[in-house]
Every structure is written in structure tokens, then in C-alpha cells.
Amino acid sequence: MDDTSPQSSGPARSAFETAGGVMRFPKGKGLRLDSGATLDGLEIAYETYGRLNADGSNAVLVCHALTGDQYAASPHPVTGKPGWWSRVIGPGLPLDPQKHFIISSNVVGGCMGSSGPASTDPSTGKPYGLTFPMITIADMVRAQVMLIDALGIDTLFAVIGGSMGGMQVLQWAADYPDRVFSAVCIAAAARHSAQNIAFHEVGRQAIMADPDWRGGAYDAAGVRPEKGLAVARMAAHITYLSEAALQRKFGRELRKDGLSWGFDADFQVESYLRHQGASFVDRFDANSYLYITRALDYFDLAAPHGGVLAEAFAKARNVRFCVLSFSSDWLYATAESRDIVRALNAAGCRASFVEIETDKGHDAFFLDEPQLDRTLRGFLQSAGQMRGLS
């Protein structure tokens, strides 16, 4: 392997087990960012499931949401919990390693092995912190393209993702239409709304107001802004659920008999949110949260095309699209998915659309939703027949 080739660490494992590791790109193979900066020494952590077939036609890229990672269908090394999409990826499931070569990578800016604020800056030997360059969804996709190239894959059979993952799907289709056979965008939008930017700003301010944030240099100080990050997670988690789901799960149920007449977690919903915040800080980096939420806020697929979303998909007429939304999702409401479909239609693209009736809110794509499974399976089977996959 010459000095310009990417290097992958991590052992190769059997077909139905996880393989992957960290793909390291040498100096001179930097990632050019929208900000104008170049990120040298790029590292992309990834997992794969299944085997790439002889003609390389069965590769599927699964893109994760804001706080996700590459462990889509394998146990998380920190929490020990099953992969975040284990209910979709596996033998006999919509994404089947017996048919598909499934790739999931940690986004650039993340904190599970890909280059991010907690990574070591090769020019200083110290963690980047806030010297890490700002990133965008398009930058995340460019890094994924570098990974796909390094894995020897020319065209992806499918790019699939929900929430921020769905935004990456749209960016792939807009920027690399010749490398995408089909695209599945779940519970996403073509740009971030003012309301969503506002929620993110609340979370960022909670982190930065924590005395242990130390201007982003908490690693050097040997502390972590856990309280601020926990509050950011609590605020965000509310947006992932629906009012009906919260009422069904918790209502006004108390944790204990009677009221405490104080500020302990009297209500079960309060206890639930505190648990979500406390468990989150064990697996996520505060600065990564700042950077990735900012990347989401900057996302506006139509902006480089004069504000006309259809123009973003003008070269994607050969891509087969499936757009899905959830009826109770108020973070990325169905109306935003319909806007995507209208733009695809205006661009002459082939697009199917399904709104799934559920009271589970935005996070429904992580949960047991049979209609989602049926839709994914049907779309992938149909696309597979056109692709010549068995």
C-alpha cells in the first residue's frame, strides 16, 4: 500500500458479523470543506454487514441521525445496547446482509472514531476543541464519498437515512446522482426551520453556560460539561416525541405517592428526561453536539440553486426515491416531506411517498413500525429487481 492510499484498521470478520474499523486518509488526501478549510488526516469510523458482491452492485449506505454513530446493527461499545437500527438490519429484515453489503459510518464531526472536535489535531498533537473547522451536511457526504471510494465502490444500490440521515440522503442525490441508484429519505427536511434552529440554540447555550465547558477546552482541564450536555439532550428529546406519545407513556403519573413540594423529579416524565440526559453524556461529546447541530442549522439544499429546491435534483432523474414521513412528527413534519416530493416531481424524478400514521413522533423510525418495515422492504425489493439483485 503506497503512502497516498487510505488505511483501514480493524479485523475482517465473517459475513454476518460486523467488519470495519477506521479508514485513515494520509496527508495530501484532505477533506475540502464548505467553509474553505481543509481537514487533513481525515479519519472515518465505519461498520459493514454482509459482503460486497462480485460486480459491486449491492452496497447500501445507512446514514445516522444527529446523535447516532456507525453501530447501526452491532452492539454499542460504550453502552452495550443493540445497534440503533437492529430492527431493520439483519437476516430476513428489510436490509439483509445475505443480499446487501451494508455500510454505516460515523459522520465527520462525530465522536465515535471519525474526525471531530475531540480528535487530535496532527499539527499540534492536541485535541482540536473549537479549532476544529465548521462542517456542513455536504461535508459529511464528501467524507462518505471518500470512504466509499476507499472501499472500492463506484455506485451505491441505496442510500438510506432518517432525520439528519435523511438530509445526507438528499445531499447524496443532489451532489452525486450518478453514484446513487436509489434513495430513501425518512422523517427529514430539505432545510432546517427557524423553530429547529431555535431548539438547537437552546441546547448549545446550555452546554456553553456550563462552567466545565471551559470555552470548549474541557479535555485539557480534565472535566466535562455534563450538566449542560444533559440539559441539551433533554430539550432535544422532547422534540423527538409527540404529545400523544408522552401522554400515553407518562401522563401526569407521579414517581412516588404524593408531591414532594420541592424540585425533585415528582413526575415520571421528569424522571425519564433526566435519565435520558444522564445516560447521553456517557456516550457523546459536548463539542461534537455543538458542531453537528450547527451543521443541521446550516442545511438548506435549495440555497445554492437560487432557492429553487427542484433545481437541486435536476441531475437526479435516474435516481429512484422513496420519501417517508410520520403523521405525528412535529420536528420534521409531513408538510416538509411533501415539499421534497413536489420538488422531485418538478425535476422529473421518480419518487414515491408514504405518510405513516403513528402517534410515536419523530423517533418512530427507531421503533416498531410495521408499515415502515413493509415500505422499506417493498421499495428495496422493487429497486433490487431493477438493479438485477436476487
BELTA-V269710 format. One record per run of one state. SS is the DSSP state (A for helix, B for strand, O for the rest). FROM is the first residue (numbers start at 1). LEN is the number of residues. If there is no record, write none. Layout:
BEGIN
ss=SS from=FROM len=LEN
ss=SS from=FROM len=LEN
END
This chain:
BEGIN
ss=O from=1 len=6
ss=B from=7 len=3
ss=O from=10 len=9
ss=B from=19 len=6
ss=O from=25 len=6
ss=B from=31 len=2
ss=O from=33 len=5
ss=B from=38 len=2
ss=O from=40 len=3
ss=B from=43 len=7
ss=O from=50 len=9
ss=B from=59 len=5
ss=O from=64 len=25
ss=B from=89 len=1
ss=O from=90 len=5
ss=B from=95 len=1
ss=O from=96 len=5
ss=B from=101 len=5
ss=O from=106 len=14
ss=B from=120 len=2
ss=O from=122 len=4
ss=B from=126 len=2
ss=O from=128 len=1
ss=A from=129 len=3
ss=O from=132 len=5
ss=A from=137 len=14
ss=O from=151 len=5
ss=B from=156 len=7
ss=O from=163 len=1
ss=A from=164 len=12
ss=O from=176 len=1
ss=A from=177 len=3
ss=B from=180 len=7
ss=O from=187 len=4
ss=B from=191 len=1
ss=O from=192 len=2
ss=A from=194 len=16
ss=O from=210 len=1
ss=A from=211 len=6
ss=O from=217 len=1
ss=A from=218 len=4
ss=O from=222 len=4
ss=A from=226 len=15
ss=O from=241 len=2
ss=A from=243 len=7
ss=O from=250 len=4
ss=B from=254 len=1
ss=O from=255 len=12
ss=B from=267 len=1
ss=A from=268 len=13
ss=O from=281 len=5
ss=A from=286 len=13
ss=O from=299 len=1
ss=B from=300 len=1
ss=O from=301 len=2
ss=A from=303 len=3
ss=O from=306 len=3
ss=A from=309 len=4
ss=O from=313 len=7
ss=B from=320 len=7
ss=O from=327 len=7
ss=A from=334 len=13
ss=O from=347 len=3
ss=B from=350 len=7
ss=O from=357 len=5
ss=A from=362 len=5
ss=O from=367 len=3
ss=A from=370 len=18
ss=O from=388 len=3
END
